[in-house]
Amino acid sequence: MLIGEVAKQSGVSARMLRHYESLGLIQPSQRTDSGYREYSGKDIQRIFHIESLRSLGLSLRDIGRALDDADFTPAALVGDLIRQTHDRIATETELLTRLRRIDAADPTDWHDVLTVVALLQALGSHNPGTRQRAALSTAHGTPVPVEALVEAALSETQPNVAGTLRWALAQAPDDAPALLAKGLGSPLPAVRRRAVQALAEMPGDQATTHLHDALTDPDPQVRGQAALALGTRGKTTAIPTLIDMIVAGQNDTDAADALSELAGEDTATADRITTRLVDHLVHPTTQPPARGRLTQALADIPGTTAAQALVQLSHDEDPAVSLTAMYLLQART
């Protein structure tokens, strides 16, 4: 079969077949009387083998080794191809993400595009100061892809930079809370903590909804951050978690302040908080340090129910509890 027929049947151009021949990958078995290349069925089969291996990403040099070296083993080479493919996919995915973020910033000209590119590079810098300046640049009207800010906030470990990123997100468009909420699904507690901390500093009902979801998080710090934020927003759903924080001694002073703020909303809420505090106080498994903190938490709970609870606690068999209750009763008069 002549080269033109081979090219037509195999889909490999005559030019490429000549290139394969120059590299020694394929040699026509014979030539016609006129000197034209003539390929046998075995030659054509080898061409298909070459193309199959090329489709896997092998270089022409490695293809030659694979076809001609009887001792050649494909396992290591295939492993290398897998790693190279993963690296290529990661690079292309990173490029695609960057392009999408530039598009999301809605640039109007190439200056805007270059500005966004510079911002993205700054947010990924190893220098904390550079990352912080990038976050601050949003105050000057620099178009910022919100997704990039969210990613930076969820990965930032430097407190000052993290605070600046949260501030920038608080000024961001309405889709920021939903993007941050994805961080609440992370398997890493540290990421979930950053997500809830950022949501706590964001206004609006969307952020509040996601904070409610965080109350069921398995990590006590995530639950605590959500409860404190909801307490300042007047959400009584935070009450059980806030009381749990007092029992555990986790930010108990802040939790008690949040309960006091919620109790000031109405008498029913104050009585509900008092009842829950007392229930924990009298529970047989509550340890003395926790009982002391629970008693102290009654200090700023208004209403007769709280006052009556303190009267009863002033006769408690635990001297620390009774003395605290008596002191708080005197402070209320």
C-alpha positions as CSV (number, residue, x, y, z in Angstrom):
1,M,0.0,0.0,0.0
2,L,1.4,3.4,-1.0
3,I,1.8,6.3,1.4
4,G,-1.2,8.2,0.1
5,E,-3.5,5.2,0.7
6,V,-2.0,4.6,4.1
7,A,-2.6,8.2,5.0
8,K,-6.2,8.0,3.9
9,Q,-7.0,4.8,5.8
10,S,-5.1,5.6,9.0
11,G,-5.9,9.3,9.3
12,V,-2.2,10.0,9.7
13,S,-0.9,12.6,7.1
14,A,1.7,11.7,4.6
15,R,3.9,14.4,6.1
16,M,3.6,12.9,9.6
17,L,4.4,9.4,8.2
18,R,7.6,10.8,6.7
19,H,8.4,12.4,10.1
20,Y,7.9,9.0,11.8
21,E,10.2,7.5,9.2
22,S,12.9,10.1,9.8
23,L,12.8,9.3,13.5
24,G,13.0,5.6,12.9
25,L,9.6,4.8,14.3
26,I,8.3,3.3,11.0
27,Q,10.1,1.9,8.0
28,P,8.2,0.8,4.9
29,S,8.8,-2.9,4.3
30,Q,9.6,-2.3,0.7
31,R,9.6,0.1,-2.2
32,T,8.1,-0.1,-5.7
33,D,10.1,-0.3,-8.8
34,S,9.6,3.4,-9.1
35,G,11.0,4.0,-5.6
36,Y,7.8,4.8,-3.9
37,R,7.3,3.7,-0.3
38,E,5.1,0.6,0.1
39,Y,3.7,-0.4,3.4
40,S,2.7,-3.9,4.5
41,G,-0.1,-4.9,6.8
42,K,2.4,-5.2,9.6
43,D,3.6,-1.6,8.9
44,I,0.1,-0.3,9.0
45,Q,-0.5,-2.1,12.3
46,R,2.6,-0.4,13.8
47,I,1.3,3.0,12.6
48,F,-1.9,2.4,14.6
49,H,0.1,1.3,17.6
50,I,2.1,4.6,17.4
51,E,-1.1,6.6,17.2
52,S,-2.6,4.7,20.1
53,L,0.4,5.4,22.3
54,R,0.4,9.1,21.2
55,S,-3.2,9.4,22.4
56,L,-2.0,8.5,25.9
57,G,0.4,11.4,25.8
58,L,3.7,9.5,25.3
59,S,6.5,11.3,23.5
60,L,7.7,9.9,20.2
61,R,10.9,8.8,21.9
62,D,9.1,6.8,24.5
63,I,6.9,5.3,21.8
64,G,9.9,4.1,20.0
65,R,11.2,2.5,23.2
66,A,7.8,0.9,24.0
67,L,7.6,-0.7,20.5
68,D,11.2,-1.8,20.1
69,D,12.6,-2.6,23.5
70,A,11.6,-6.1,24.6
71,D,12.6,-5.3,28.2
72,F,10.6,-2.1,28.3
73,T,7.9,-2.1,31.1
74,P,5.0,0.3,30.8
75,A,4.1,0.5,34.5
76,A,6.6,3.3,35.5
77,L,5.9,5.3,32.3
78,V,2.1,5.1,32.8
79,G,2.6,6.2,36.4
80,D,4.6,9.2,35.2
81,L,1.8,10.0,32.6
82,I,-0.8,9.9,35.3
83,R,1.2,12.4,37.5
84,Q,1.8,14.6,34.5
85,T,-1.8,14.6,33.6
86,H,-2.8,15.5,37.2
87,D,-0.4,18.4,37.1
88,R,-1.7,19.5,33.8
89,I,-5.3,19.3,35.0
90,A,-4.4,21.3,38.1
91,T,-2.7,24.0,36.1
92,E,-5.6,24.2,33.6
93,T,-8.1,24.3,36.5
94,E,-6.2,27.1,38.2
95,L,-6.2,29.1,34.9
96,L,-9.9,28.4,34.4
97,T,-10.7,29.6,37.9
98,R,-8.6,32.8,37.4
99,L,-10.4,33.5,34.1
100,R,-13.8,33.0,35.7
101,R,-12.9,35.4,38.5
102,I,-11.8,38.0,36.0
103,D,-15.0,37.6,34.1
104,A,-17.0,37.9,37.4
105,A,-15.4,41.2,38.1
106,D,-17.0,42.5,34.8
107,P,-14.0,44.3,33.5
108,T,-14.7,47.1,31.0
109,D,-11.3,47.4,29.4
110,W,-7.8,45.8,29.6
111,H,-6.8,48.1,32.4
112,D,-9.5,46.5,34.5
113,V,-8.4,43.0,33.5
114,L,-4.8,43.8,34.5
115,T,-6.0,45.3,37.8
116,V,-7.9,42.2,38.7
117,V,-5.0,39.9,37.7
118,A,-2.7,42.0,40.0
119,L,-5.2,41.7,42.8
120,L,-5.5,38.0,42.4
121,Q,-1.7,37.6,42.5
122,A,-1.5,39.8,45.6
123,L,-4.2,37.8,47.4
124,G,-2.1,34.7,46.8
125,S,1.2,36.3,47.9
126,H,3.4,34.7,50.5
127,N,3.8,38.2,52.1
128,P,1.0,39.0,54.7
129,G,1.4,42.7,54.1
130,T,0.8,42.3,50.3
131,R,-2.3,40.2,51.0
132,Q,-3.6,42.8,53.4
133,R,-3.1,45.7,51.0
134,A,-4.9,43.7,48.4
135,A,-7.9,43.4,50.7
136,L,-7.8,47.1,51.5
137,S,-7.7,48.0,47.9
138,T,-11.4,47.1,47.6
139,A,-12.2,50.3,49.5
140,H,-10.9,52.3,46.5
141,G,-13.3,50.8,44.0
142,T,-11.0,48.1,42.7
143,P,-13.1,45.4,41.0
144,V,-12.8,42.3,43.2
145,P,-14.0,38.8,42.4
146,V,-15.9,37.9,45.6
147,E,-15.0,34.2,45.2
148,A,-11.3,35.1,45.4
149,L,-11.9,37.1,48.6
150,V,-13.9,34.2,50.1
151,E,-11.1,31.7,49.3
152,A,-8.5,34.1,50.8
153,A,-10.5,34.6,53.9
154,L,-11.1,30.8,54.4
155,S,-7.4,30.1,54.1
156,E,-5.9,33.1,55.9
157,T,-4.0,32.3,59.1
158,Q,-2.6,35.8,60.0
159,P,-5.1,37.5,62.3
160,N,-4.6,41.0,61.0
161,V,-4.9,40.0,57.4
162,A,-7.9,37.8,58.2
163,G,-9.6,40.7,59.9
164,T,-9.1,42.9,56.8
165,L,-10.4,40.2,54.5
166,R,-13.5,39.9,56.7
167,W,-14.0,43.6,56.5
168,A,-13.7,43.5,52.7
169,L,-16.3,40.7,52.5
170,A,-18.7,42.7,54.7
171,Q,-18.7,45.3,51.9
172,A,-19.0,42.7,49.1
173,P,-22.1,41.9,47.1
174,D,-25.0,39.8,48.3
175,D,-23.6,36.5,47.0
176,A,-20.7,36.6,49.6
177,P,-22.7,34.9,52.4
178,A,-23.6,31.9,50.2
179,L,-20.0,31.5,49.1
180,L,-18.8,31.7,52.7
181,A,-21.4,29.1,53.7
182,K,-19.7,26.6,51.5
183,G,-16.8,26.8,53.9
184,L,-19.1,25.5,56.6
185,G,-19.1,22.2,54.8
186,S,-15.4,21.9,54.9
187,P,-14.0,18.8,56.7
188,L,-11.4,21.0,58.3
189,P,-12.6,22.7,61.6
190,A,-10.2,25.6,61.1
191,V,-11.9,26.5,57.7
192,R,-15.3,26.2,59.3
193,R,-14.3,28.5,62.1
194,R,-13.0,31.1,59.6
195,A,-16.2,30.8,57.6
196,V,-18.5,31.4,60.7
197,Q,-16.3,34.2,61.9
198,A,-16.7,36.0,58.5
199,L,-20.4,35.4,58.5
200,A,-20.7,36.8,62.0
201,E,-19.3,40.1,60.7
202,M,-21.7,40.3,57.7
203,P,-25.0,42.0,57.9
204,G,-28.3,40.7,56.4
205,D,-30.7,37.8,56.6
206,Q,-28.6,35.5,54.4
207,A,-25.7,35.6,56.9
208,T,-28.1,35.0,59.8
209,T,-29.6,32.0,58.1
210,H,-26.1,30.4,57.6
211,L,-25.2,31.2,61.2
212,H,-28.3,29.2,62.3
213,D,-27.0,26.3,60.3
214,A,-23.7,26.5,62.1
215,L,-25.3,25.9,65.5
216,T,-25.3,22.2,64.7
217,D,-21.7,22.0,63.7
218,P,-19.7,19.3,65.5
219,D,-17.0,21.8,66.5
220,P,-17.8,23.7,69.7
221,Q,-15.9,26.8,68.6
222,V,-17.9,27.0,65.4
223,R,-21.2,26.6,67.4
224,G,-20.0,29.2,69.9
225,Q,-19.1,31.8,67.3
226,A,-22.4,31.3,65.6
227,A,-24.3,31.6,68.9
228,L,-22.6,34.8,70.0
229,A,-23.3,36.4,66.6
230,L,-26.9,35.3,66.7
231,G,-27.3,36.5,70.2
232,T,-26.2,40.0,69.1
233,R,-28.8,39.8,66.4
234,G,-31.6,39.0,68.9
235,K,-32.1,35.4,67.8
236,T,-33.3,33.3,70.7
237,T,-32.3,30.1,68.9
238,A,-28.8,30.7,70.2
239,I,-29.9,30.4,73.9
240,P,-29.2,26.6,74.3
241,T,-25.7,26.9,72.8
242,L,-24.9,30.0,74.8
243,I,-25.8,28.1,78.0
244,D,-23.7,25.1,76.9
245,M,-20.8,27.5,76.5
246,I,-21.2,28.7,80.1
247,V,-21.3,25.1,81.4
248,A,-18.2,24.3,79.4
249,G,-16.3,27.5,80.3
250,Q,-15.9,28.4,76.6
251,N,-16.1,32.2,76.2
252,D,-18.5,32.0,79.1
253,T,-18.3,35.8,79.9
254,D,-19.3,36.6,76.3
255,A,-22.0,34.0,76.3
256,A,-23.4,35.4,79.6
257,D,-23.4,39.0,78.1
258,A,-25.3,37.6,75.0
259,L,-27.9,36.0,77.2
260,S,-28.3,39.2,79.1
261,E,-28.9,41.1,75.9
262,L,-31.4,38.5,74.7
263,A,-33.2,38.6,78.1
264,G,-33.7,42.3,77.8
265,E,-36.0,41.7,74.7
266,D,-39.0,40.7,76.8
267,T,-40.1,39.0,80.0
268,A,-40.9,35.6,78.4
269,T,-37.4,35.4,77.0
270,A,-35.8,36.4,80.3
271,D,-37.9,33.7,82.1
272,R,-37.0,31.1,79.5
273,I,-33.3,31.8,80.0
274,T,-33.6,31.7,83.8
275,T,-35.4,28.4,83.6
276,R,-32.7,26.9,81.4
277,L,-29.9,28.2,83.7
278,V,-31.5,26.8,86.8
279,D,-32.1,23.4,85.1
280,H,-28.4,23.1,84.4
281,L,-27.6,24.3,88.0
282,V,-29.6,21.6,89.6
283,H,-28.6,18.8,87.2
284,P,-26.7,16.2,89.2
285,T,-23.9,16.0,86.6
286,T,-23.1,19.7,86.6
287,Q,-19.7,20.3,88.3
288,P,-19.1,23.0,90.9
289,P,-17.1,25.4,88.6
290,A,-19.9,25.2,86.1
291,R,-22.5,25.9,88.8
292,G,-20.6,29.0,89.8
293,R,-20.6,30.3,86.2
294,L,-24.3,29.5,85.7
295,T,-25.1,31.4,88.9
296,Q,-23.0,34.4,87.8
297,A,-24.9,34.3,84.4
298,L,-28.1,35.2,86.3
299,A,-26.6,38.6,87.3
300,D,-28.0,40.6,84.4
301,I,-31.1,38.6,83.7
302,P,-34.1,40.9,84.5
303,G,-37.4,39.9,86.0
304,T,-38.9,38.3,89.2
305,T,-38.1,34.7,88.0
306,A,-34.4,35.4,88.0
307,A,-34.6,37.1,91.3
308,Q,-36.5,34.2,92.9
309,A,-33.9,31.8,91.5
310,L,-31.2,33.8,93.1
311,V,-33.0,33.7,96.5
312,Q,-33.2,29.9,96.3
313,L,-29.5,29.7,95.3
314,S,-28.5,31.9,98.2
315,H,-29.3,28.9,100.4
316,D,-27.4,26.4,98.2
317,E,-25.1,24.0,99.9
318,D,-22.2,25.0,97.8
319,P,-20.7,28.1,99.5
320,A,-19.4,29.5,96.2
321,V,-22.9,29.4,94.7
322,S,-24.7,30.7,97.8
323,L,-22.3,33.6,98.3
324,T,-22.4,34.6,94.6
325,A,-26.3,34.5,94.7
326,M,-26.4,36.7,97.8
327,Y,-24.0,39.2,96.3
328,L,-26.1,39.4,93.1
329,L,-29.3,39.8,95.1
330,Q,-27.7,42.8,96.9
331,A,-26.6,44.3,93.6
332,R,-30.2,44.0,92.2
333,T,-31.7,46.1,95.1
